[in-house]
């Protein structure tokens, strides 16, 4: 199994239904969180074991970036947080030909601008993935 060195591949966002994408610049970290719910099914007999059925799935992308007020990708994220318009995101966790790239509708569910004294300002936030992502291979 190939180990991947820690790297931020890319996160791009679109406010025109995926016609054009803007990279979110100055990224420090991107974390993909995927959860699958379970539904206990006690009506099934499973030799004394509690059986579970698949439940609903949900996923989020957490990001942090150095704040850049001139960055078009960051501008789309902050705009979505305040106006609630739909945006699309395209991301990859490992960059390179043949690796998966994902695309889905997302909503910014949290955003935070840090303003430390005499230090780099940061933009952090969470994107809620609102549909099953489409998967393609990077070219």
Secondary structure, 3 states (H helix, E strand, C coil): CCCCCCCCCEEEEECCCCCCCEECCCEEEEEEEEEEEEEECCCCCCCCCCCEEEEEEEEEEEEEEECCCCCHHHHHHHHHHHHCCCEEEEEECCCCCCCEEEEEEEEEEEEEEECCCCCCCEEEEEEEECCCCEEEECC
